[in-house]
Structures are given as C-alpha cells and as structure tokens.
Amino acid sequence: MATLIPRELVTADNYGPVVSVITWILLVSMILAVCTKVVLKLLASQTFNRDDAWLLLAMVVSTAQSTAASIQIANGVGRHRESLSPSKIDVFEKAGYSSNLLFIASLGISKISILFLLRQITPVTLHRRLVLALGAFITVWTVTSLFASAFQCHLPSPWKILSTQCSHQISFWTYYGTLNIITETALIVLPTYIIWNVHIERRQKIVVIGCFAMRLVVIGAIIAQLVQLNRLRRSGDVTFDSWPYHLCTQVVQNLSVITVCIPYIKNFLLGLESGMIQTGDFRMRKTSNKSTPNNGSLPHSNSRRHGPVEVSTGHDDTLTGSTSYEPNEADHSALGANNTATIESSAANANWDGESQSSEAKIIQKTTEWRVDYDAQRNMV
C-alpha cells in the first residue's frame, strides 16, 4: 500500500507552506496569462514576433525561478535556523543563490519583451530611439546585477548566502529594487507618451494607457519587497524572518510577466466588440461607413467629372480607401446642370509611412485633410 507524504502545516514556527502555496498559485496564473496571450495572437493573426519569443523566455525563466524558490522554501524559509540540519541549510543556500540569479534574469527579459512590443506598434523615429535607449539601460542594469549577485559571496562557495563572507547583500538588493522601480515607471510613462498622440478617441486612449499602467501594481509589490528587505537588517534569524520577503519576491516576479500580457489581451477583447483590432495586433483603425477598400494607389492627378464626386490625390500616397460624395438635389439646383467638383488632398510629405504617425500596419495613423470646391457653370441668357 502506498504511503502518503504528510502535508506540511502552517504553525507559529513554520510559515513556509504559506509562501509555497502562493508561489504555485502565482506561477500557474503567470503561465496561463502567457499562453492565453500567445494563443490568441496566433489564432487571430498567425504571427509570432520577437516580443512573443521574449515573453515565452521570461515564462520559462520565471518557472525555473519559482521551482528553485520552492526548493528553498521546503528547506528552511519560514522556519527557525536552529531547527534546520546542516544539509537543509546547504540546500537552502544553493537554491536561494540560484533563485536570485533567475529572478534578475526573469525581470530583465520581461521588460525587454514589452519594449519589443512598443517598438512594433510605433513607426516614429523618436519613439523607437527612446525604446532603444531604455532597452540598452535595462540590458546593462540586468547584466551588471547578474554579475554582482553571482560573485557577492567569496569563492569557492559563492552560494553561501547565510555566511558572513558575503558583502552588503541587503544594500545590493536595495539598489536593485530602486532601479527596478525606476525602470517600471519608465515602462508606464513611455507607452503613455506614445499612445497619447494617436488619432483615436480619448476613451480608447485611456483604455490602452490603463493596460500599460497596470504595471503600477508591480511597483507596489517592489515597494513592499524593499520594506521587508530592510526589516532583515535587524533580524537575528534570517530563515524565519525572511518569509514575507520571499513572498513579495514571487509577487514581483510573476506580476512583472503577467502585466506584459494585459495590453494585448485587453485590446483583443475590445477589438472583438468594436472591430477596431485587425490581424490580432495593435492595428487600430477607425473606419467610416463611407469608406470602401482599395487595393491600389489612387490616380496621381486631380479628377473632375459630372455627377458623383470622385476622390483622387495629387501626391504619391497609397491610401487605404476611397471616398465618394453624391450631390443632392439642393446641390444640383444651386450649381446648375453642368457642375463639377474638385477634391484636393493635403499630406505632409511623401515619406509619411516611415517617419510620421501614419503606418497602416501600426497603431499610428495618417491624418489627411480634404477640401471640396464646387465650380458652377450656368447658362447665360
């Protein structure tokens, strides 16, 4: 007969099960969010972009980190150090060392993923340069933090995080958390700046910006993590007193990945209701009932004809639709039997698709102004 492993209970001397249960709940939620985002995009657009690849990588690294953290929790988190055997302390330190490195890598990768998303939805040169600059900063910060954490304790046993041979661990993680807050703030401000100038309704702007602003909950979790970290400065029993800090760490990591998925999932659902999102991306175009599809460029000269007004342009622009206008009876009576109408279009320059907020495949759109002039020809008596 099989022997059941007894379930570990929460007691006044063991808070490890609390951290363990919440860790696995957060992990499952994160995996579901990432898979939902990727599957929805594949079903809607049959595309797989760089932001998706980095997001999947973040999911894998986060899963590895949560696994290492679970091993550390099972070997001492939330329990008094004097109750732990030397073998458990050794596993605690090695698992903690691994989870620290994976935590740094996971946050860096998830931030890079959202930067690839931002770069994909804007064709504006200034926006892309800002995204590139922020990406370079995050990369340098992540690499240097990995190096500092890997060699924080003396060789040949850098995983001995409970020993006195490690240098300023709390100061390092305070520095890391502070820069984490700064980068998270930048990942909210930058999308807000990009989307605020998009030619869509204000309500829609607020919805999209709100999706990116959900990262505020990550900032709140980081602040809680830093508060718990600084309480460990006065701790005489790190294994027992550190359980709230480990709990906050798991919240920070998993929310950092989950909030990357929210902008796409939320706007996908909005697109199902309003028809604004096409091919599963942030290709948000406000359509008009008077617009019809056009698969080619319009003529390169102004048009004149009787009856309905034909829309044309004198520029080398390729438009996404054509517009027609049928004069009513009042127009005919005012203009006479023989009437013509000239419609002129105005565009900033011929390179609007690459340099302005106008790409059909992006969230940014072109604004075209039209002027309609009627020339009346009356029979002179």
C-alpha positions in Angstrom: 0.0 0.0 0.0 1.3 3.4 -1.0 2.4 5.7 1.8 1.1 9.3 1.6 3.5 12.1 2.2 2.2 14.1 5.2 1.1 17.6 4.3 3.1 20.3 6.0 1.0 22.5 8.2 1.3 26.2 9.0 2.3 26.8 12.6 3.8 29.6 14.6 7.2 28.2 13.9 6.7 27.4 10.2 5.3 29.8 7.7 6.9 28.1 4.7 3.6 26.5 3.4 2.0 29.9 3.1 4.8 31.0 0.7 4.8 27.7 -1.1 1.1 27.8 -1.9 1.1 31.4 -3.0 4.2 30.7 -5.1 2.5 28.0 -7.1 -0.8 29.9 -7.5 1.2 32.9 -8.9 3.2 30.5 -11.2 0.1 28.9 -12.6 -1.6 32.3 -13.2 1.5 33.6 -15.0 1.7 30.5 -17.3 -2.0 30.8 -18.1 -1.7 34.5 -18.9 1.3 34.0 -21.2 -0.2 31.0 -23.0 -3.5 32.9 -23.5 -1.7 35.9 -25.0 0.3 33.8 -27.4 -2.5 31.5 -28.4 -4.9 34.5 -29.0 -2.4 36.2 -31.2 -1.7 33.0 -33.2 -5.4 32.4 -33.8 -6.1 36.0 -34.7 -3.1 36.9 -36.9 -1.0 33.7 -37.4 2.1 35.8 -36.4 4.8 35.2 -33.9 7.0 38.2 -33.2 10.1 38.9 -31.1 8.0 40.2 -28.2 6.3 36.8 -28.1 9.6 34.9 -28.1 11.0 37.1 -25.2 7.7 36.6 -23.3 7.9 32.9 -23.6 11.6 33.0 -22.5 10.5 35.1 -19.5 7.9 32.5 -18.7 10.5 29.7 -18.8 13.0 31.6 -16.6 10.3 32.5 -14.2 9.1 28.9 -13.9 12.7 27.9 -13.2 13.0 30.6 -10.5 9.8 29.6 -8.8 11.0 26.0 -8.8 14.3 27.0 -7.2 12.4 29.2 -4.7 10.1 26.2 -3.8 13.1 24.1 -3.0 14.5 26.9 -0.8 11.1 27.2 0.9 10.9 23.5 1.6 14.4 23.6 3.2 14.0 26.4 5.6 12.1 29.5 4.6 9.7 30.4 7.5 11.4 28.2 10.0 13.9 28.9 12.8 17.5 28.3 11.8 18.3 26.2 14.9 15.7 23.7 13.8 17.4 23.1 10.4 20.0 20.5 9.8 23.3 21.3 8.1 22.2 19.5 4.9 19.0 21.6 4.8 20.9 24.8 5.3 23.2 23.8 2.4 20.2 23.2 0.1 18.6 26.4 1.3 21.7 28.4 0.3 22.2 26.8 -3.1 18.5 27.1 -4.0 18.5 30.7 -2.8 21.6 31.5 -4.8 20.0 30.1 -8.0 16.7 31.8 -7.5 18.3 35.2 -7.0 20.1 34.9 -10.4 16.9 33.7 -12.1 14.9 36.4 -10.5 17.2 39.1 -12.0 17.1 37.4 -15.4 13.3 37.0 -15.4 12.6 40.7 -14.7 15.1 41.8 -17.3 13.7 39.5 -20.0 10.1 40.5 -19.3 11.0 44.2 -19.6 12.7 43.6 -22.9 9.6 41.8 -24.1 7.4 44.8 -23.6 9.9 47.1 -25.3 9.8 44.9 -28.4 6.0 45.3 -28.3 6.3 49.1 -28.1 8.8 49.1 -30.9 6.4 47.1 -33.0 3.4 49.4 -32.6 5.1 52.7 -33.5 6.9 53.7 -36.7 8.0 57.1 -35.3 11.8 57.5 -35.2 11.9 59.4 -31.9 9.7 56.8 -30.2 11.9 54.0 -31.4 15.1 55.8 -30.2 13.5 56.2 -26.8 12.6 52.5 -26.7 16.2 51.6 -27.8 17.7 53.8 -25.1 15.5 52.3 -22.4 16.3 48.8 -23.7 20.1 49.5 -23.5 19.8 50.7 -20.0 17.8 47.7 -18.9 20.2 45.4 -20.5 23.2 47.0 -18.8 21.4 47.0 -15.5 20.4 43.4 -15.8 23.9 42.1 -16.8 25.7 44.1 -14.1 23.2 42.9 -11.5 23.7 39.3 -12.5 27.5 39.7 -12.2 27.2 41.4 -8.8 24.8 38.8 -7.4 26.8 35.9 -8.8 30.0 37.0 -7.0 28.5 38.6 -3.9 29.9 35.9 -1.7 33.5 34.7 -1.7 34.8 31.9 -3.9 34.9 28.9 -4.0 31.4 28.9 -2.4 29.5 31.9 -3.8 26.2 30.3 -2.8 26.9 30.6 1.0 24.4 33.5 1.4 24.0 32.9 5.1 27.7 33.2 5.8 29.5 36.3 7.0 31.7 36.2 3.9 29.0 37.9 1.7 29.4 41.6 1.1 26.4 44.0 1.7 23.6 41.8 0.4 20.8 44.0 1.7 22.4 47.1 0.3 22.7 45.4 -3.1 19.1 44.3 -3.2 18.0 47.8 -2.1 19.9 49.3 -5.0 18.4 46.7 -7.4 14.9 47.3 -6.2 15.3 51.1 -6.5 16.3 50.8 -10.2 13.6 48.2 -10.6 11.0 50.9 -9.6 12.6 53.4 -12.0 12.5 51.1 -15.0 8.9 50.1 -14.2 8.0 53.7 -14.1 9.6 54.3 -17.5 7.7 51.3 -18.9 4.5 53.2 -17.9 5.5 56.7 -19.0 6.9 55.7 -22.4 3.7 53.9 -23.7 1.6 56.8 -22.3 3.7 59.3 -24.3 3.5 57.1 -27.5 -0.2 56.4 -27.3 -1.4 59.9 -26.2 -0.7 61.3 -29.7 -2.5 58.5 -31.5 -5.5 59.6 -33.5 -8.2 57.6 -31.7 -10.9 58.6 -29.3 -9.9 59.8 -25.9 -11.8 56.9 -24.2 -9.8 54.4 -26.2 -6.6 56.1 -25.4 -7.3 55.9 -21.7 -8.2 52.2 -22.0 -4.9 51.4 -23.8 -2.8 53.5 -21.4 -4.6 51.9 -18.5 -3.5 48.5 -19.7 0.2 49.6 -19.6 -0.4 51.4 -16.3 -1.3 48.1 -14.7 2.4 47.8 -14.0 1.8 50.1 -11.1 0.8 47.0 -9.1 4.4 45.7 -9.8 5.8 48.9 -8.4 3.6 48.5 -5.3 4.9 44.9 -4.9 8.5 46.1 -5.2 8.0 48.7 -2.5 6.6 46.0 -0.2 9.6 43.9 -1.1 12.0 46.7 -0.1 10.2 47.3 3.2 10.5 43.6 4.1 14.1 43.5 2.9 15.1 46.4 5.2 13.5 44.6 8.2 16.0 41.9 7.8 18.8 44.3 8.7 17.8 43.8 12.4 17.0 40.1 12.1 18.8 37.5 14.1 17.0 34.6 12.4 17.1 35.2 8.7 15.5 31.9 7.6 12.4 32.5 9.8 12.1 36.3 9.4 12.6 36.3 5.6 9.3 34.6 4.6 7.4 37.9 3.9 10.4 39.0 1.7 10.3 35.7 -0.3 6.6 36.1 -0.7 6.9 39.6 -2.1 9.7 38.4 -4.4 7.3 35.9 -6.0 4.6 38.5 -6.4 7.0 40.9 -8.1 8.3 38.3 -10.5 5.0 36.8 -11.6 3.2 40.1 -11.9 6.0 41.5 -13.9 5.4 38.8 -16.5 1.6 38.8 -16.3 1.3 42.6 -16.8 3.2 42.2 -20.1 0.2 40.2 -21.4 -2.5 42.5 -20.3 -2.3 45.2 -23.1 -2.7 42.6 -25.8 -5.4 40.5 -24.1 -7.5 43.6 -23.1 -7.3 45.2 -26.5 -8.0 41.9 -28.2 -11.3 41.7 -26.3 -12.1 45.3 -27.1 -11.4 44.5 -30.8 -13.9 41.7 -30.7 -16.5 44.2 -29.5 -15.7 47.2 -31.7 -13.9 45.8 -34.7 -11.0 48.1 -34.2 -8.3 45.5 -33.9 -7.3 43.6 -37.1 -5.0 40.7 -37.5 -4.5 40.5 -33.8 -2.1 43.3 -33.3 -2.4 46.9 -32.2 -3.6 47.8 -35.7 -6.3 50.1 -34.6 -8.0 51.9 -37.4 -11.3 53.8 -37.0 -13.3 53.0 -40.1 -16.1 55.1 -41.7 -19.3 53.8 -43.3 -18.4 55.9 -46.4 -15.0 54.2 -46.9 -14.6 51.2 -49.1 -11.5 49.0 -49.5 -9.0 50.0 -52.2 -6.2 47.6 -53.1 -4.1 50.1 -55.1 -2.9 53.6 -55.3 -5.3 56.3 -56.4 -4.6 58.3 -59.6 -1.9 60.8 -59.4 -3.9 63.8 -60.6 -6.9 65.8 -59.5 -10.2 64.4 -61.1 -13.2 66.2 -62.4 -16.4 64.6 -63.5 -20.1 65.2 -63.5 -22.5 63.5 -61.0 -20.8 61.8 -58.1 -17.6 63.3 -56.9 -14.5 61.1 -57.4 -11.8 61.2 -54.8 -8.2 61.4 -56.1 -4.9 62.8 -54.9 -2.1 64.7 -56.4 0.5 63.0 -54.2 2.3 59.7 -54.4 0.4 58.4 -51.4 -1.2 55.0 -51.2 -4.4 55.3 -49.3 -6.3 52.6 -47.6 -9.7 53.5 -49.0 -11.7 55.8 -51.3 -14.4 58.3 -50.5 -17.3 59.3 -52.8 -19.9 62.0 -52.5 -23.2 62.2 -54.4 -24.6 65.8 -54.7 -28.2 66.0 -53.6 -31.0 67.9 -55.3 -30.2 71.1 -53.4 -26.6 71.0 -54.7 -27.8 70.4 -58.3 -30.2 73.4 -58.1 -27.5 75.6 -56.7 -24.8 74.6 -59.0 -26.7 74.1 -62.2 -27.0 71.1 -64.5 -23.4 71.2 -65.5 -21.4 71.1 -62.3 -18.0 69.7 -61.4 -16.3 69.2 -58.1 -12.7 69.1 -57.3 -11.3 67.4 -54.2 -7.7 68.0 -53.2 -5.8 66.2 -50.6 -3.1 67.6 -48.3 -0.2 65.5 -47.0 2.9 66.5 -45.1 5.4 64.7 -47.3 5.9 61.6 -49.4 7.7 59.7 -46.7 4.7 59.8 -44.2 4.6 56.0 -43.9 8.0 55.7 -42.3 8.5 58.9 -40.5 5.1 60.1 -39.2 2.3 58.7 -37.2 0.7 57.0 -40.2 1.6 53.4 -40.9 -1.4 51.3 -41.8 0.2 48.3 -40.1 0.8 50.2 -36.9 -1.2 51.9 -34.2 -0.3 55.3 -35.5 -2.3 56.7 -38.4 -2.0 59.3 -41.1 -4.3 62.4 -41.0 -5.3 63.6 -44.4 -7.2 66.9 -44.9 -9.6 67.3 -47.8 -11.0 70.4 -49.4 -14.0 70.3 -51.7 -14.7 73.1 -54.2 -17.7 73.2 -56.5 -17.5 75.1 -59.8 -20.9 76.0 -61.2 -21.5 76.6 -64.9 -24.8 78.5 -65.5 -26.3 79.1 -69.0 -26.1 82.8 -69.7 -29.3 84.2 -71.0 
